[in-house]
Amino acid sequence: MESYKIHLSESEMPQEWYNLIPDLPRPLPPYLHPGTGQPVGPQDLAPIFPMDLIMQEVSPERFIPIPDDVLRIYRLWRPSPLHRARKLEAALKTPARIYYKNESVSPAGSHKPNTAVAQAYYNKVAGIKRLATETGAGQWGSALALACNFFGLECTVYMVKVSYHQKPYRRSLMHIWGADVYPSPTDRTNAGRNILAQTPDTSGSLGISISEAVEDAATHGDTNYSLGSVLNHVLLHQTIVGQETKKQLALAGESPDVLIGCVGGGSNFAGFCFPFVPDKLKGKDIRLIAVEPTACPTLTRGAYTYDFGDTVGLTPLIMMYTLGHGFVPPGIHAGGLRYHGDAPLLCLLVHEKIMEARAYAQNPVFEAARLFAQTEGIIPAPETAHAIKAAVDEAVICRETKSPKVIVLNFSGHGHFDLAAYDAFLEGKLQDIEFDPEAAIRKALEALPKIPGK
Ligand SMILES: Cc1ncc(COP(=O)(O)O)c(C=O)c1O
């Protein structure tokens, strides 16, 4: 009998997260204090993060045990299945074998709860009462609302204004799990008020929402900040995904040739690929492909340099590919991919050419998503659809070159709350934004921060 899914039992779920830092080909440039230009220390981060997470950010340990309370919640939906996309393969007439790791089975519908649950746990243990955060498409906000609900924490979500209006039902999820949700920029913070004064009609951006959430946390003693991507500890928590995938591929007797994921801040792709990076560094021939939108082409067109993680300039300086912290991408439907920077760990691997990156426009991405939905049945999140488009393109190359490669993609989330975007696509209203970001990028890069003393 042909099998379609590879399952692990709950007892086979990894009990540790994998930390890439000790296996990097060269050291990760440190976060810098924007005032002094010196590396930030744990005390600089303590006003907004619990010490356990700060120590994970710089840990030299290759494996970090997952606390029992986190494992117990993971088991509500983990291990997630690895699917063989047989019907998609047939439709493409490709000799490639396509697999997808299905992170859409979590209660919030994406990979985001893998870190949300861990972050809520460490904040609870540290005696924190409330978490403040940003959200783009609402996936991260709903994941953190879910996690705070499990650990009895309050949750305040600054949701990018364009998504707040495009995705009302993600708001409902957050409300059901007990969070307060505001369209950002708001008048609740100095950061928000200043941006509204300058640009009252702004559609918002992840960078602006981050500024608001950081300010909220920094100005309230019982409140911490929680970030859904970019930082090392977030990527660390997501490595449960790649470790499970590795075990599942081994069970299927497969060795991957190509691993693919979409990139907003980098957490799902990193969590999926990092456990395979040591194999690649030892000479194994695996391609790791990061996929982003042409409307926000951080890895493919950004500069590799120090920049702020938020728009206003409240965060430490981070060495990453960036479009400039003032870059506001157009309101495309993959809201979770609209971030000016990317995870520093992932950027280092792209810079070292260990990972490759490519960008696609909206319409071809939704075309691939429709094919996936009509063959495999599941409607992908618009973010996830970027990875699907790349997998389809790779599978077509395999057809043309008659090479039976193993292509594995991270199915980071479902699109059940993105149906308005699918309607727009089906009605032919989804425009490939006639937008060459060149001028906007150049302008935003001119405003890169100067590093004191450099
Ligand atoms: C389903 C889904 N995939 C991917 C992303 C991109 O984030 P990251 O690059 O951190 O995985 C998001 C962000 O909201 C998302 O909701």
The ligand as an SDF file (V2000), in Angstrom:
LIG
                    3D

 16 16  0  0  0  0  0  0  0  0999 V2000
    2.0600   30.6890    8.1300 C   0  0  0  0  0  0  0  0  0  0  0  0
    3.2790   31.5480    8.2340 C   0  0  0  0  0  0  0  0  0  0  0  0
    4.3980   31.1540    7.6160 N   0  0  0  0  0  0  0  0  0  0  0  0
    5.5160   31.8950    7.6660 C   0  0  0  0  0  0  0  0  0  0  0  0
    5.5620   33.0940    8.3480 C   0  0  0  0  0  0  0  0  0  0  0  0
    6.8200   33.8910    8.3300 C   0  0  0  0  0  0  0  0  0  0  0  0
    7.4650   33.9670    9.5600 O   0  0  0  0  0  0  0  0  0  0  0  0
    8.8380   33.2290    9.8040 P   0  0  0  0  0  0  0  0  0  0  0  0
    9.7570   33.5980    8.6900 O   0  0  0  0  0  0  0  0  0  0  0  0
    9.3100   33.7260   11.1250 O   0  0  0  0  0  0  0  0  0  0  0  0
    8.5530   31.7670    9.8410 O   0  0  0  0  0  0  0  0  0  0  0  0
    4.4260   33.5530    9.0140 C   0  0  0  0  0  0  0  0  0  0  0  0
    4.4540   34.8170    9.7740 C   0  0  0  0  0  0  0  0  0  0  0  0
    3.5010   35.2890   10.3020 O   0  0  0  0  0  0  0  0  0  0  0  0
    3.2650   32.7530    8.9490 C   0  0  0  0  0  0  0  0  0  0  0  0
    2.1440   33.1470    9.5610 O   0  0  0  0  0  0  0  0  0  0  0  0
  1  2  1  0
  2  3  1  0
  2 15  2  0
  3  4  2  0
  4  5  1  0
  5  6  1  0
  5 12  2  0
  6  7  1  0
  7  8  1  0
  8  9  2  0
  8 10  1  0
  8 11  1  0
 12 13  1  0
 12 15  1  0
 13 14  2  0
 15 16  1  0
M  END
$$$$
